[in-house]
Amino acid sequence: MSYDYPAPSPVPQTEQKAVWALVCAIAGFVLCPIVLHVAGWVLANQALESIRASNGWLLGDGLAKAARILSIIGLALFAVGLLFVLFIAFVPLSAS
């Protein structure tokens, strides 16, 4: 007696660049902000392109979008902090 079972259909996979982009974006708040936020932003954009081009075979667009948003927020906070430090450093010099 032979049982012919249909082959299992392939399951869509999560894009690994999206996962690493989110890891970089979150780690950028704790570790090296400029490098990790830029890396997260670049990886997120690459992941979104790969996901769009895969015709549904790759998942993780939410992860990539979250990584891109967190990277932008992290870079903006870093820039505001840098401007604040520069303002604090140079205002007393100009007041004298």
Sequence and secondary structure as in RCSB ss.txt:
>XXXX:A:sequence
MSYDYPAPSPVPQTEQKAVWALVCAIAGFVLCPIVLHVAGWVLANQALESIRASNGWLLGDGLAKAARILSIIGL
ALFAVGLLFVLFIAFVPLSAS
>XXXX:A:secstr
            EE HHHHHHHHHHHHTTTS HHHHHHHHHHHHHHHHHHHHHTTTSEE HHHHHHHHHHHHHHH
HHHHHHHHHHHHHHHHHHHH 
